[in-house]
């Protein structure tokens, strides 16, 4: 795995997990009238969530690689002079 794929996967995992935890907290707080609190799911649910987020992060890195590889052969845009 190259450095760029590791960076994309790691960033996708960190941001994706943070997003998932925010959504979890929103769901846990939906019927409460009190102040919003952040919650972490129980360990088994957290592990499942982290696994799903890791799969999507790896898929994002793979898709990025495919898109970049397909664009390498595309013609370059020429800057128009005005």
C-alpha positions as CSV (number, residue, x, y, z in Angstrom):
1,X,0.0,0.0,0.0
2,X,1.5,3.4,-0.9
3,X,1.7,6.4,1.3
4,X,-1.2,8.3,-0.3
5,X,-3.6,5.3,0.2
6,X,-2.6,5.1,3.8
7,X,-3.2,8.8,4.3
8,X,-6.6,8.7,2.6
9,X,-7.6,5.6,4.5
10,X,-6.6,7.0,7.8
11,X,-8.2,10.4,7.2
12,X,-11.4,8.7,6.0
13,X,-11.5,6.4,9.1
14,X,-10.9,9.2,11.6
15,X,-13.5,11.5,10.0
16,X,-16.0,8.7,9.4
17,X,-15.8,7.4,12.9
18,X,-16.2,10.8,14.4
19,X,-19.3,11.3,12.1
20,X,-20.7,8.0,13.2
21,X,-20.2,8.8,16.9
22,X,-22.0,12.1,16.4
23,X,-24.9,10.4,14.7
24,X,-25.0,7.9,17.5
25,X,-25.1,10.6,20.1
26,X,-27.8,12.5,18.2
27,X,-29.9,9.3,18.2
28,X,-29.4,8.8,21.9
29,X,-30.4,12.4,22.6
30,X,-33.4,12.7,20.2
31,X,-36.1,12.4,22.9
32,X,-34.3,14.1,25.7
33,X,-35.2,17.6,26.8
34,X,-31.9,18.0,28.7
35,X,-28.6,19.4,27.4
36,X,-27.1,17.4,24.5
37,X,-24.5,14.9,25.7
38,X,-22.0,12.9,23.6
39,X,-22.1,9.2,24.1
40,X,-20.0,6.3,23.0
41,X,-21.8,3.0,22.1
42,X,-21.1,-0.2,24.0
43,X,-17.9,-2.0,22.9
44,X,-19.6,-4.6,20.5
45,X,-21.5,-1.8,18.7
46,X,-18.5,0.4,18.6
47,X,-16.4,-2.4,17.1
48,X,-19.1,-3.0,14.4
49,X,-19.2,0.7,13.6
50,X,-15.4,1.0,13.4
51,X,-15.4,-2.0,11.1
52,X,-17.9,-0.5,8.7
53,X,-16.1,2.8,8.7
54,X,-12.8,1.1,8.0
55,X,-14.3,-0.7,5.0
56,X,-15.7,2.5,3.6
57,X,-12.3,4.3,4.2
58,X,-10.5,1.6,2.3
59,X,-13.1,1.8,-0.5
60,X,-12.7,5.5,-0.6
61,X,-8.9,5.1,-1.0
62,X,-9.4,2.5,-3.8
63,X,-11.9,4.7,-5.6
64,X,-9.5,7.7,-5.4
65,X,-6.7,5.5,-6.9
66,X,-9.0,4.4,-9.7
67,X,-10.1,8.0,-10.5
68,X,-6.5,9.3,-10.4
69,X,-5.3,6.5,-12.6
70,X,-8.0,7.2,-15.2
71,X,-7.2,10.9,-15.2
72,X,-3.5,10.4,-15.9
73,X,-4.2,9.8,-19.6
74,X,-6.8,12.5,-20.0
75,X,-5.8,15.7,-21.9
76,X,-4.6,18.6,-19.8
77,X,-6.7,21.7,-19.7
78,X,-5.2,24.8,-21.4
79,X,-5.5,28.0,-19.6
80,X,-7.3,30.6,-21.7
81,X,-5.7,33.9,-22.1
82,X,-7.9,36.9,-22.0
